[in-house]
Amino acid sequence: RVADIYLIKPGLQSIEDFLIISAKARSILHRNFMIALTYNVVAGTCALMGFINPLAAAILMPLSSLALLISTLGGWK
């Protein structure tokens, strides 16, 4: 059998814990989406206007990924 979640403790506390974790995950996903969208709009616009050369873009792209990683890890504290 397959389940999306398993409740290993008796009672309803597990359901409440699951709802809290899922709300936090949704919040982190929303924040990361907004960070990525903002970065891509700003950097893409600057690149199209010629303000960012390919070397700078190659350096900035991993930095945006690092920012998302830090945002994700910081959100679980």
LUMLUMDREN-2810 file (N, C-alpha, C; in Angstrom, 1 decimal):
<atoms>
<atom><aa>R</aa><ch>A</ch><at>N</at><xx>0.8</xx><yy>-1.2</yy><zz>0.0</zz></atom>
<atom><aa>R</aa><ch>A</ch><at>CA</at><xx>0.0</xx><yy>0.0</yy><zz>0.0</zz></atom>
<atom><aa>R</aa><ch>A</ch><at>C</at><xx>0.9</xx><yy>1.3</yy><zz>0.0</zz></atom>
<atom><aa>V</aa><ch>A</ch><at>N</at><xx>0.3</xx><yy>2.3</yy><zz>-0.5</zz></atom>
<atom><aa>V</aa><ch>A</ch><at>CA</at><xx>1.1</xx><yy>3.6</yy><zz>-0.6</zz></atom>
<atom><aa>V</aa><ch>A</ch><at>C</at><xx>0.3</xx><yy>4.7</yy><zz>0.1</zz></atom>
<atom><aa>A</aa><ch>A</ch><at>N</at><xx>1.0</xx><yy>5.5</yy><zz>0.8</zz></atom>
<atom><aa>A</aa><ch>A</ch><at>CA</at><xx>0.4</xx><yy>6.7</yy><zz>1.5</zz></atom>
<atom><aa>A</aa><ch>A</ch><at>C</at><xx>1.3</xx><yy>7.9</yy><zz>1.3</zz></atom>
<atom><aa>D</aa><ch>A</ch><at>N</at><xx>0.7</xx><yy>9.1</yy><zz>1.3</zz></atom>
<atom><aa>D</aa><ch>A</ch><at>CA</at><xx>1.5</xx><yy>10.3</yy><zz>1.2</zz></atom>
<atom><aa>D</aa><ch>A</ch><at>C</at><xx>2.2</xx><yy>10.6</yy><zz>2.5</zz></atom>
<atom><aa>I</aa><ch>A</ch><at>N</at><xx>1.6</xx><yy>10.3</yy><zz>3.6</zz></atom>
<atom><aa>I</aa><ch>A</ch><at>CA</at><xx>2.2</xx><yy>10.4</yy><zz>4.9</zz></atom>
<atom><aa>I</aa><ch>A</ch><at>C</at><xx>1.8</xx><yy>9.2</yy><zz>5.8</zz></atom>
<atom><aa>Y</aa><ch>A</ch><at>N</at><xx>2.6</xx><yy>9.0</yy><zz>6.7</zz></atom>
<atom><aa>Y</aa><ch>A</ch><at>CA</at><xx>2.4</xx><yy>7.9</yy><zz>7.7</zz></atom>
<atom><aa>Y</aa><ch>A</ch><at>C</at><xx>2.3</xx><yy>8.6</yy><zz>9.1</zz></atom>
<atom><aa>L</aa><ch>A</ch><at>N</at><xx>1.3</xx><yy>8.3</yy><zz>9.9</zz></atom>
<atom><aa>L</aa><ch>A</ch><at>CA</at><xx>1.2</xx><yy>8.8</yy><zz>11.2</zz></atom>
<atom><aa>L</aa><ch>A</ch><at>C</at><xx>1.7</xx><yy>7.7</yy><zz>12.1</zz></atom>
<atom><aa>I</aa><ch>A</ch><at>N</at><xx>2.8</xx><yy>7.9</yy><zz>12.8</zz></atom>
<atom><aa>I</aa><ch>A</ch><at>CA</at><xx>3.4</xx><yy>6.8</yy><zz>13.6</zz></atom>
<atom><aa>I</aa><ch>A</ch><at>C</at><xx>3.1</xx><yy>7.0</yy><zz>15.1</zz></atom>
<atom><aa>K</aa><ch>A</ch><at>N</at><xx>2.6</xx><yy>8.2</yy><zz>15.4</zz></atom>
<atom><aa>K</aa><ch>A</ch><at>CA</at><xx>2.2</xx><yy>8.4</yy><zz>16.8</zz></atom>
<atom><aa>K</aa><ch>A</ch><at>C</at><xx>0.7</xx><yy>8.4</yy><zz>16.9</zz></atom>
<atom><aa>P</aa><ch>A</ch><at>N</at><xx>0.2</xx><yy>7.9</yy><zz>18.0</zz></atom>
<atom><aa>P</aa><ch>A</ch><at>CA</at><xx>-1.3</xx><yy>7.9</yy><zz>18.2</zz></atom>
<atom><aa>P</aa><ch>A</ch><at>C</at><xx>-1.8</xx><yy>9.3</yy><zz>18.5</zz></atom>
<atom><aa>G</aa><ch>A</ch><at>N</at><xx>-3.0</xx><yy>9.5</yy><zz>18.1</zz></atom>
<atom><aa>G</aa><ch>A</ch><at>CA</at><xx>-3.6</xx><yy>10.8</yy><zz>18.4</zz></atom>
<atom><aa>G</aa><ch>A</ch><at>C</at><xx>-3.6</xx><yy>11.7</yy><zz>17.2</zz></atom>
<atom><aa>L</aa><ch>A</ch><at>N</at><xx>-4.1</xx><yy>12.9</yy><zz>17.5</zz></atom>
<atom><aa>L</aa><ch>A</ch><at>CA</at><xx>-4.2</xx><yy>13.9</yy><zz>16.4</zz></atom>
<atom><aa>L</aa><ch>A</ch><at>C</at><xx>-3.0</xx><yy>14.9</yy><zz>16.3</zz></atom>
<atom><aa>Q</aa><ch>A</ch><at>N</at><xx>-2.0</xx><yy>14.8</yy><zz>17.3</zz></atom>
<atom><aa>Q</aa><ch>A</ch><at>CA</at><xx>-0.9</xx><yy>15.7</yy><zz>17.3</zz></atom>
<atom><aa>Q</aa><ch>A</ch><at>C</at><xx>-0.1</xx><yy>15.5</yy><zz>16.0</zz></atom>
<atom><aa>S</aa><ch>A</ch><at>N</at><xx>0.0</xx><yy>14.3</yy><zz>15.4</zz></atom>
<atom><aa>S</aa><ch>A</ch><at>CA</at><xx>0.8</xx><yy>14.1</yy><zz>14.2</zz></atom>
<atom><aa>S</aa><ch>A</ch><at>C</at><xx>0.2</xx><yy>14.9</yy><zz>13.1</zz></atom>
<atom><aa>I</aa><ch>A</ch><at>N</at><xx>-1.1</xx><yy>15.0</yy><zz>13.0</zz></atom>
<atom><aa>I</aa><ch>A</ch><at>CA</at><xx>-1.8</xx><yy>15.8</yy><zz>11.9</zz></atom>
<atom><aa>I</aa><ch>A</ch><at>C</at><xx>-1.5</xx><yy>17.3</yy><zz>12.1</zz></atom>
<atom><aa>E</aa><ch>A</ch><at>N</at><xx>-1.6</xx><yy>17.7</yy><zz>13.3</zz></atom>
<atom><aa>E</aa><ch>A</ch><at>CA</at><xx>-1.2</xx><yy>19.2</yy><zz>13.6</zz></atom>
<atom><aa>E</aa><ch>A</ch><at>C</at><xx>0.2</xx><yy>19.4</yy><zz>13.2</zz></atom>
<atom><aa>D</aa><ch>A</ch><at>N</at><xx>1.1</xx><yy>18.6</yy><zz>13.5</zz></atom>
<atom><aa>D</aa><ch>A</ch><at>CA</at><xx>2.5</xx><yy>18.7</yy><zz>13.2</zz></atom>
<atom><aa>D</aa><ch>A</ch><at>C</at><xx>2.7</xx><yy>18.8</yy><zz>11.7</zz></atom>
<atom><aa>F</aa><ch>A</ch><at>N</at><xx>2.0</xx><yy>17.9</yy><zz>11.0</zz></atom>
<atom><aa>F</aa><ch>A</ch><at>CA</at><xx>2.1</xx><yy>17.8</yy><zz>9.5</zz></atom>
<atom><aa>F</aa><ch>A</ch><at>C</at><xx>1.6</xx><yy>19.1</yy><zz>8.9</zz></atom>
<atom><aa>L</aa><ch>A</ch><at>N</at><xx>0.5</xx><yy>19.7</yy><zz>9.4</zz></atom>
<atom><aa>L</aa><ch>A</ch><at>CA</at><xx>-0.1</xx><yy>20.9</yy><zz>8.9</zz></atom>
<atom><aa>L</aa><ch>A</ch><at>C</at><xx>0.9</xx><yy>22.1</yy><zz>9.1</zz></atom>
<atom><aa>I</aa><ch>A</ch><at>N</at><xx>1.6</xx><yy>22.1</yy><zz>10.2</zz></atom>
<atom><aa>I</aa><ch>A</ch><at>CA</at><xx>2.5</xx><yy>23.2</yy><zz>10.5</zz></atom>
<atom><aa>I</aa><ch>A</ch><at>C</at><xx>3.7</xx><yy>23.1</yy><zz>9.6</zz></atom>
<atom><aa>I</aa><ch>A</ch><at>N</at><xx>4.2</xx><yy>21.9</yy><zz>9.4</zz></atom>
<atom><aa>I</aa><ch>A</ch><at>CA</at><xx>5.4</xx><yy>21.7</yy><zz>8.5</zz></atom>
<atom><aa>I</aa><ch>A</ch><at>C</at><xx>5.0</xx><yy>22.0</yy><zz>7.0</zz></atom>
<atom><aa>S</aa><ch>A</ch><at>N</at><xx>3.8</xx><yy>21.6</yy><zz>6.6</zz></atom>
<atom><aa>S</aa><ch>A</ch><at>CA</at><xx>3.4</xx><yy>21.9</yy><zz>5.2</zz></atom>
<atom><aa>S</aa><ch>A</ch><at>C</at><xx>3.2</xx><yy>23.4</yy><zz>5.0</zz></atom>
<atom><aa>A</aa><ch>A</ch><at>N</at><xx>2.7</xx><yy>24.1</yy><zz>6.0</zz></atom>
<atom><aa>A</aa><ch>A</ch><at>CA</at><xx>2.5</xx><yy>25.5</yy><zz>5.9</zz></atom>
<atom><aa>A</aa><ch>A</ch><at>C</at><xx>3.9</xx><yy>26.2</yy><zz>5.8</zz></atom>
<atom><aa>K</aa><ch>A</ch><at>N</at><xx>4.8</xx><yy>25.8</yy><zz>6.6</zz></atom>
<atom><aa>K</aa><ch>A</ch><at>CA</at><xx>6.2</xx><yy>26.3</yy><zz>6.5</zz></atom>
<atom><aa>K</aa><ch>A</ch><at>C</at><xx>6.8</xx><yy>26.1</yy><zz>5.2</zz></atom>
<atom><aa>A</aa><ch>A</ch><at>N</at><xx>6.7</xx><yy>24.8</yy><zz>4.7</zz></atom>
<atom><aa>A</aa><ch>A</ch><at>CA</at><xx>7.2</xx><yy>24.5</yy><zz>3.4</zz></atom>
<atom><aa>A</aa><ch>A</ch><at>C</at><xx>6.6</xx><yy>25.3</yy><zz>2.3</zz></atom>
<atom><aa>R</aa><ch>A</ch><at>N</at><xx>5.3</xx><yy>25.5</yy><zz>2.3</zz></atom>
<atom><aa>R</aa><ch>A</ch><at>CA</at><xx>4.6</xx><yy>26.4</yy><zz>1.3</zz></atom>
<atom><aa>R</aa><ch>A</ch><at>C</at><xx>5.1</xx><yy>27.8</yy><zz>1.4</zz></atom>
<atom><aa>S</aa><ch>A</ch><at>N</at><xx>5.3</xx><yy>28.3</yy><zz>2.6</zz></atom>
<atom><aa>S</aa><ch>A</ch><at>CA</at><xx>5.9</xx><yy>29.7</yy><zz>2.7</zz></atom>
<atom><aa>S</aa><ch>A</ch><at>C</at><xx>7.3</xx><yy>29.8</yy><zz>2.1</zz></atom>
<atom><aa>I</aa><ch>A</ch><at>N</at><xx>8.1</xx><yy>28.8</yy><zz>2.4</zz></atom>
<atom><aa>I</aa><ch>A</ch><at>CA</at><xx>9.5</xx><yy>28.8</yy><zz>1.8</zz></atom>
<atom><aa>I</aa><ch>A</ch><at>C</at><xx>9.4</xx><yy>28.7</yy><zz>0.3</zz></atom>
<atom><aa>L</aa><ch>A</ch><at>N</at><xx>8.6</xx><yy>27.9</yy><zz>-0.2</zz></atom>
<atom><aa>L</aa><ch>A</ch><at>CA</at><xx>8.5</xx><yy>27.8</yy><zz>-1.7</zz></atom>
<atom><aa>L</aa><ch>A</ch><at>C</at><xx>8.0</xx><yy>29.1</yy><zz>-2.3</zz></atom>
<atom><aa>H</aa><ch>A</ch><at>N</at><xx>7.0</xx><yy>29.7</yy><zz>-1.7</zz></atom>
<atom><aa>H</aa><ch>A</ch><at>CA</at><xx>6.5</xx><yy>31.0</yy><zz>-2.2</zz></atom>
<atom><aa>H</aa><ch>A</ch><at>C</at><xx>7.6</xx><yy>32.0</yy><zz>-2.2</zz></atom>
<atom><aa>R</aa><ch>A</ch><at>N</at><xx>8.4</xx><yy>32.1</yy><zz>-1.1</zz></atom>
<atom><aa>R</aa><ch>A</ch><at>CA</at><xx>9.5</xx><yy>33.1</yy><zz>-1.0</zz></atom>
<atom><aa>R</aa><ch>A</ch><at>C</at><xx>10.6</xx><yy>32.8</yy><zz>-2.0</zz></atom>
<atom><aa>N</aa><ch>A</ch><at>N</at><xx>10.9</xx><yy>31.6</yy><zz>-2.2</zz></atom>
<atom><aa>N</aa><ch>A</ch><at>CA</at><xx>12.0</xx><yy>31.2</yy><zz>-3.2</zz></atom>
<atom><aa>N</aa><ch>A</ch><at>C</at><xx>11.5</xx><yy>31.5</yy><zz>-4.6</zz></atom>
<atom><aa>F</aa><ch>A</ch><at>N</at><xx>10.2</xx><yy>31.3</yy><zz>-4.9</zz></atom>
<atom><aa>F</aa><ch>A</ch><at>CA</at><xx>9.7</xx><yy>31.6</yy><zz>-6.2</zz></atom>
<atom><aa>F</aa><ch>A</ch><at>C</at><xx>9.8</xx><yy>33.1</yy><zz>-6.5</zz></atom>
<atom><aa>M</aa><ch>A</ch><at>N</at><xx>9.5</xx><yy>33.9</yy><zz>-5.5</zz></atom>
<atom><aa>M</aa><ch>A</ch><at>CA</at><xx>9.5</xx><yy>35.3</yy><zz>-5.7</zz></atom>
<atom><aa>M</aa><ch>A</ch><at>C</at><xx>11.0</xx><yy>35.8</yy><zz>-5.8</zz></atom>
<atom><aa>I</aa><ch>A</ch><at>N</at><xx>11.9</xx><yy>35.2</yy><zz>-5.1</zz></atom>
<atom><aa>I</aa><ch>A</ch><at>CA</at><xx>13.3</xx><yy>35.6</yy><zz>-5.2</zz></atom>
<atom><aa>I</aa><ch>A</ch><at>C</at><xx>13.8</xx><yy>35.2</yy><zz>-6.6</zz></atom>
<atom><aa>A</aa><ch>A</ch><at>N</at><xx>13.5</xx><yy>34.0</yy><zz>-7.1</zz></atom>
<atom><aa>A</aa><ch>A</ch><at>CA</at><xx>13.9</xx><yy>33.6</yy><zz>-8.4</zz></atom>
<atom><aa>A</aa><ch>A</ch><at>C</at><xx>13.3</xx><yy>34.4</yy><zz>-9.5</zz></atom>
<atom><aa>L</aa><ch>A</ch><at>N</at><xx>12.0</xx><yy>34.7</yy><zz>-9.4</zz></atom>
<atom><aa>L</aa><ch>A</ch><at>CA</at><xx>11.3</xx><yy>35.5</yy><zz>-10.4</zz></atom>
<atom><aa>L</aa><ch>A</ch><at>C</at><xx>11.9</xx><yy>36.9</yy><zz>-10.5</zz></atom>
<atom><aa>T</aa><ch>A</ch><at>N</at><xx>12.1</xx><yy>37.5</yy><zz>-9.3</zz></atom>
<atom><aa>T</aa><ch>A</ch><at>CA</at><xx>12.7</xx><yy>38.9</yy><zz>-9.3</zz></atom>
<atom><aa>T</aa><ch>A</ch><at>C</at><xx>14.1</xx><yy>38.9</yy><zz>-9.9</zz></atom>
<atom><aa>Y</aa><ch>A</ch><at>N</at><xx>14.9</xx><yy>37.9</yy><zz>-9.5</zz></atom>
<atom><aa>Y</aa><ch>A</ch><at>CA</at><xx>16.3</xx><yy>37.8</yy><zz>-10.1</zz></atom>
<atom><aa>Y</aa><ch>A</ch><at>C</at><xx>16.2</xx><yy>37.7</yy><zz>-11.6</zz></atom>
<atom><aa>N</aa><ch>A</ch><at>N</at><xx>15.4</xx><yy>36.8</yy><zz>-12.1</zz></atom>
<atom><aa>N</aa><ch>A</ch><at>CA</at><xx>15.4</xx><yy>36.5</yy><zz>-13.5</zz></atom>
<atom><aa>N</aa><ch>A</ch><at>C</at><xx>14.8</xx><yy>37.7</yy><zz>-14.3</zz></atom>
<atom><aa>V</aa><ch>A</ch><at>N</at><xx>13.8</xx><yy>38.4</yy><zz>-13.8</zz></atom>
<atom><aa>V</aa><ch>A</ch><at>CA</at><xx>13.3</xx><yy>39.6</yy><zz>-14.5</zz></atom>
<atom><aa>V</aa><ch>A</ch><at>C</at><xx>14.4</xx><yy>40.7</yy><zz>-14.5</zz></atom>
<atom><aa>V</aa><ch>A</ch><at>N</at><xx>15.0</xx><yy>41.0</yy><zz>-13.3</zz></atom>
<atom><aa>V</aa><ch>A</ch><at>CA</at><xx>16.0</xx><yy>42.1</yy><zz>-13.3</zz></atom>
<atom><aa>V</aa><ch>A</ch><at>C</at><xx>17.2</xx><yy>41.7</yy><zz>-14.1</zz></atom>
<atom><aa>A</aa><ch>A</ch><at>N</at><xx>17.8</xx><yy>40.5</yy><zz>-13.9</zz></atom>
<atom><aa>A</aa><ch>A</ch><at>CA</at><xx>19.0</xx><yy>40.1</yy><zz>-14.6</zz></atom>
<atom><aa>A</aa><ch>A</ch><at>C</at><xx>18.7</xx><yy>40.0</yy><zz>-16.1</zz></atom>
<atom><aa>G</aa><ch>A</ch><at>N</at><xx>17.6</xx><yy>39.4</yy><zz>-16.5</zz></atom>
<atom><aa>G</aa><ch>A</ch><at>CA</at><xx>17.2</xx><yy>39.3</yy><zz>-17.9</zz></atom>
<atom><aa>G</aa><ch>A</ch><at>C</at><xx>17.1</xx><yy>40.6</yy><zz>-18.6</zz></atom>
<atom><aa>T</aa><ch>A</ch><at>N</at><xx>16.4</xx><yy>41.5</yy><zz>-17.9</zz></atom>
<atom><aa>T</aa><ch>A</ch><at>CA</at><xx>16.2</xx><yy>42.9</yy><zz>-18.5</zz></atom>
<atom><aa>T</aa><ch>A</ch><at>C</at><xx>17.6</xx><yy>43.6</yy><zz>-18.6</zz></atom>
<atom><aa>C</aa><ch>A</ch><at>N</at><xx>18.4</xx><yy>43.5</yy><zz>-17.6</zz></atom>
<atom><aa>C</aa><ch>A</ch><at>CA</at><xx>19.8</xx><yy>44.1</yy><zz>-17.7</zz></atom>
<atom><aa>C</aa><ch>A</ch><at>C</at><xx>20.6</xx><yy>43.4</yy><zz>-18.8</zz></atom>
<atom><aa>A</aa><ch>A</ch><at>N</at><xx>20.5</xx><yy>42.1</yy><zz>-19.0</zz></atom>
<atom><aa>A</aa><ch>A</ch><at>CA</at><xx>21.3</xx><yy>41.4</yy><zz>-20.0</zz></atom>
<atom><aa>A</aa><ch>A</ch><at>C</at><xx>20.8</xx><yy>41.8</yy><zz>-21.4</zz></atom>
<atom><aa>L</aa><ch>A</ch><at>N</at><xx>19.4</xx><yy>42.0</yy><zz>-21.6</zz></atom>
<atom><aa>L</aa><ch>A</ch><at>CA</at><xx>18.9</xx><yy>42.4</yy><zz>-22.9</zz></atom>
<atom><aa>L</aa><ch>A</ch><at>C</at><xx>19.3</xx><yy>43.8</yy><zz>-23.2</zz></atom>
<atom><aa>M</aa><ch>A</ch><at>N</at><xx>19.4</xx><yy>44.6</yy><zz>-22.2</zz></atom>
<atom><aa>M</aa><ch>A</ch><at>CA</at><xx>19.8</xx><yy>46.0</yy><zz>-22.4</zz></atom>
<atom><aa>M</aa><ch>A</ch><at>C</at><xx>21.3</xx><yy>46.2</yy><zz>-22.6</zz></atom>
<atom><aa>G</aa><ch>A</ch><at>N</at><xx>22.1</xx><yy>45.1</yy><zz>-22.4</zz></atom>
<atom><aa>G</aa><ch>A</ch><at>CA</at><xx>23.5</xx><yy>45.1</yy><zz>-22.6</zz></atom>
<atom><aa>G</aa><ch>A</ch><at>C</at><xx>24.3</xx><yy>45.6</yy><zz>-21.4</zz></atom>
<atom><aa>F</aa><ch>A</ch><at>N</at><xx>23.7</xx><yy>45.6</yy><zz>-20.2</zz></atom>
<atom><aa>F</aa><ch>A</ch><at>CA</at><xx>24.4</xx><yy>46.0</yy><zz>-19.0</zz></atom>
<atom><aa>F</aa><ch>A</ch><at>C</at><xx>25.2</xx><yy>44.9</yy><zz>-18.3</zz></atom>
<atom><aa>I</aa><ch>A</ch><at>N</at><xx>24.9</xx><yy>43.6</yy><zz>-18.7</zz></atom>
<atom><aa>I</aa><ch>A</ch><at>CA</at><xx>25.6</xx><yy>42.5</yy><zz>-18.1</zz></atom>
<atom><aa>I</aa><ch>A</ch><at>C</at><xx>26.2</xx><yy>41.7</yy><zz>-19.3</zz></atom>
<atom><aa>N</aa><ch>A</ch><at>N</at><xx>27.5</xx><yy>41.5</yy><zz>-19.2</zz></atom>
<atom><aa>N</aa><ch>A</ch><at>CA</at><xx>28.2</xx><yy>40.7</yy><zz>-20.2</zz></atom>
<atom><aa>N</aa><ch>A</ch><at>C</at><xx>28.1</xx><yy>39.2</yy><zz>-19.8</zz></atom>
<atom><aa>P</aa><ch>A</ch><at>N</at><xx>28.4</xx><yy>38.3</yy><zz>-20.7</zz></atom>
<atom><aa>P</aa><ch>A</ch><at>CA</at><xx>28.3</xx><yy>36.9</yy><zz>-20.5</zz></atom>
<atom><aa>P</aa><ch>A</ch><at>C</at><xx>29.1</xx><yy>36.4</yy><zz>-19.3</zz></atom>
<atom><aa>L</aa><ch>A</ch><at>N</at><xx>30.3</xx><yy>36.9</yy><zz>-19.1</zz></atom>
<atom><aa>L</aa><ch>A</ch><at>CA</at><xx>31.1</xx><yy>36.5</yy><zz>-17.9</zz></atom>
<atom><aa>L</aa><ch>A</ch><at>C</at><xx>30.4</xx><yy>36.9</yy><zz>-16.6</zz></atom>
<atom><aa>A</aa><ch>A</ch><at>N</at><xx>29.9</xx><yy>38.1</yy><zz>-16.5</zz></atom>
<atom><aa>A</aa><ch>A</ch><at>CA</at><xx>29.2</xx><yy>38.5</yy><zz>-15.3</zz></atom>
<atom><aa>A</aa><ch>A</ch><at>C</at><xx>27.9</xx><yy>37.6</yy><zz>-15.1</zz></atom>
<atom><aa>A</aa><ch>A</ch><at>N</at><xx>27.2</xx><yy>37.3</yy><zz>-16.2</zz></atom>
<atom><aa>A</aa><ch>A</ch><at>CA</at><xx>26.0</xx><yy>36.5</yy><zz>-16.1</zz></atom>
<atom><aa>A</aa><ch>A</ch><at>C</at><xx>26.4</xx><yy>35.1</yy><zz>-15.6</zz></atom>
<atom><aa>A</aa><ch>A</ch><at>N</at><xx>27.5</xx><yy>34.6</yy><zz>-16.0</zz></atom>
<atom><aa>A</aa><ch>A</ch><at>CA</at><xx>28.0</xx><yy>33.2</yy><zz>-15.6</zz></atom>
<atom><aa>A</aa><ch>A</ch><at>C</at><xx>28.4</xx><yy>33.2</yy><zz>-14.1</zz></atom>
<atom><aa>I</aa><ch>A</ch><at>N</at><xx>28.8</xx><yy>34.4</yy><zz>-13.6</zz></atom>
<atom><aa>I</aa><ch>A</ch><at>CA</at><xx>29.1</xx><yy>34.5</yy><zz>-12.2</zz></atom>
<atom><aa>I</aa><ch>A</ch><at>C</at><xx>27.9</xx><yy>34.7</yy><zz>-11.4</zz></atom>
<atom><aa>L</aa><ch>A</ch><at>N</at><xx>27.0</xx><yy>35.5</yy><zz>-11.9</zz></atom>
<atom><aa>L</aa><ch>A</ch><at>CA</at><xx>25.8</xx><yy>35.8</yy><zz>-11.1</zz></atom>
<atom><aa>L</aa><ch>A</ch><at>C</at><xx>24.8</xx><yy>34.6</yy><zz>-11.0</zz></atom>
<atom><aa>M</aa><ch>A</ch><at>N</at><xx>24.7</xx><yy>33.8</yy><zz>-12.0</zz></atom>
<atom><aa>M</aa><ch>A</ch><at>CA</at><xx>23.7</xx><yy>32.7</yy><zz>-11.9</zz></atom>
<atom><aa>M</aa><ch>A</ch><at>C</at><xx>23.9</xx><yy>31.7</yy><zz>-10.8</zz></atom>
<atom><aa>P</aa><ch>A</ch><at>N</at><xx>25.2</xx><yy>31.2</yy><zz>-10.5</zz></atom>
<atom><aa>P</aa><ch>A</ch><at>CA</at><xx>25.3</xx><yy>30.4</yy><zz>-9.3</zz></atom>
<atom><aa>P</aa><ch>A</ch><at>C</at><xx>25.1</xx><yy>31.2</yy><zz>-8.0</zz></atom>
<atom><aa>L</aa><ch>A</ch><at>N</at><xx>25.3</xx><yy>32.5</yy><zz>-8.0</zz></atom>
<atom><aa>L</aa><ch>A</ch><at>CA</at><xx>25.0</xx><yy>33.2</yy><zz>-6.8</zz></atom>
<atom><aa>L</aa><ch>A</ch><at>C</at><xx>23.5</xx><yy>33.3</yy><zz>-6.5</zz></atom>
<atom><aa>S</aa><ch>A</ch><at>N</at><xx>22.7</xx><yy>33.3</yy><zz>-7.6</zz></atom>
<atom><aa>S</aa><ch>A</ch><at>CA</at><xx>21.3</xx><yy>33.3</yy><zz>-7.3</zz></atom>
<atom><aa>S</aa><ch>A</ch><at>C</at><xx>20.8</xx><yy>32.0</yy><zz>-6.8</zz></atom>
<atom><aa>S</aa><ch>A</ch><at>N</at><xx>21.5</xx><yy>30.9</yy><zz>-7.3</zz></atom>
<atom><aa>S</aa><ch>A</ch><at>CA</at><xx>21.1</xx><yy>29.6</yy><zz>-6.8</zz></atom>
<atom><aa>S</aa><ch>A</ch><at>C</at><xx>21.6</xx><yy>29.4</yy><zz>-5.3</zz></atom>
<atom><aa>L</aa><ch>A</ch><at>N</at><xx>22.7</xx><yy>30.0</yy><zz>-5.0</zz></atom>
<atom><aa>L</aa><ch>A</ch><at>CA</at><xx>23.2</xx><yy>30.0</yy><zz>-3.6</zz></atom>
<atom><aa>L</aa><ch>A</ch><at>C</at><xx>22.2</xx><yy>30.8</yy><zz>-2.7</zz></atom>
<atom><aa>A</aa><ch>A</ch><at>N</at><xx>21.7</xx><yy>31.9</yy><zz>-3.2</zz></atom>
<atom><aa>A</aa><ch>A</ch><at>CA</at><xx>20.7</xx><yy>32.7</yy><zz>-2.4</zz></atom>
<atom><aa>A</aa><ch>A</ch><at>C</at><xx>19.5</xx><yy>31.9</yy><zz>-2.1</zz></atom>
<atom><aa>L</aa><ch>A</ch><at>N</at><xx>19.0</xx><yy>31.1</yy><zz>-3.1</zz></atom>
<atom><aa>L</aa><ch>A</ch><at>CA</at><xx>17.8</xx><yy>30.3</yy><zz>-2.9</zz></atom>
<atom><aa>L</aa><ch>A</ch><at>C</at><xx>18.1</xx><yy>29.2</yy><zz>-1.9</zz></atom>
<atom><aa>L</aa><ch>A</ch><at>N</at><xx>19.3</xx><yy>28.6</yy><zz>-2.0</zz></atom>
<atom><aa>L</aa><ch>A</ch><at>CA</at><xx>19.7</xx><yy>27.6</yy><zz>-1.0</zz></atom>
<atom><aa>L</aa><ch>A</ch><at>C</at><xx>19.7</xx><yy>28.1</yy><zz>0.4</zz></atom>
<atom><aa>I</aa><ch>A</ch><at>N</at><xx>20.3</xx><yy>29.3</yy><zz>0.6</zz></atom>
<atom><aa>I</aa><ch>A</ch><at>CA</at><xx>20.4</xx><yy>29.9</yy><zz>1.9</zz></atom>
<atom><aa>I</aa><ch>A</ch><at>C</at><xx>19.0</xx><yy>30.3</yy><zz>2.4</zz></atom>
<atom><aa>S</aa><ch>A</ch><at>N</at><xx>18.2</xx><yy>30.8</yy><zz>1.5</zz></atom>
<atom><aa>S</aa><ch>A</ch><at>CA</at><xx>16.8</xx><yy>31.1</yy><zz>1.9</zz></atom>
<atom><aa>S</aa><ch>A</ch><at>C</at><xx>16.0</xx><yy>29.8</yy><zz>2.3</zz></atom>
<atom><aa>T</aa><ch>A</ch><at>N</at><xx>16.3</xx><yy>28.7</yy><zz>1.7</zz></atom>
<atom><aa>T</aa><ch>A</ch><at>CA</at><xx>15.6</xx><yy>27.5</yy><zz>2.0</zz></atom>
<atom><aa>T</aa><ch>A</ch><at>C</at><xx>16.1</xx><yy>27.0</yy><zz>3.4</zz></atom>
<atom><aa>L</aa><ch>A</ch><at>N</at><xx>17.4</xx><yy>26.9</yy><zz>3.6</zz></atom>
<atom><aa>L</aa><ch>A</ch><at>CA</at><xx>17.9</xx><yy>26.4</yy><zz>4.8</zz></atom>
<atom><aa>L</aa><ch>A</ch><at>C</at><xx>17.6</xx><yy>27.4</yy><zz>6.0</zz></atom>
<atom><aa>G</aa><ch>A</ch><at>N</at><xx>17.6</xx><yy>28.6</yy><zz>5.7</zz></atom>
<atom><aa>G</aa><ch>A</ch><at>CA</at><xx>17.3</xx><yy>29.6</yy><zz>6.8</zz></atom>
<atom><aa>G</aa><ch>A</ch><at>C</at><xx>15.8</xx><yy>29.6</yy><zz>7.2</zz></atom>
<atom><aa>G</aa><ch>A</ch><at>N</at><xx>14.9</xx><yy>29.1</yy><zz>6.3</zz></atom>
<atom><aa>G</aa><ch>A</ch><at>CA</at><xx>13.5</xx><yy>29.1</yy><zz>6.6</zz></atom>
<atom><aa>G</aa><ch>A</ch><at>C</at><xx>13.1</xx><yy>28.0</yy><zz>7.5</zz></atom>
<atom><aa>W</aa><ch>A</ch><at>N</at><xx>14.0</xx><yy>26.9</yy><zz>7.7</zz></atom>
<atom><aa>W</aa><ch>A</ch><at>CA</at><xx>13.6</xx><yy>25.8</yy><zz>8.5</zz></atom>
<atom><aa>W</aa><ch>A</ch><at>C</at><xx>14.0</xx><yy>26.0</yy><zz>9.9</zz></atom>
<atom><aa>K</aa><ch>A</ch><at>N</at><xx>14.6</xx><yy>27.1</yy><zz>10.3</zz></atom>
<atom><aa>K</aa><ch>A</ch><at>CA</at><xx>15.1</xx><yy>27.3</yy><zz>11.7</zz></atom>
<atom><aa>K</aa><ch>A</ch><at>C</at><xx>13.9</xx><yy>27.5</yy><zz>12.6</zz></atom>
</atoms>
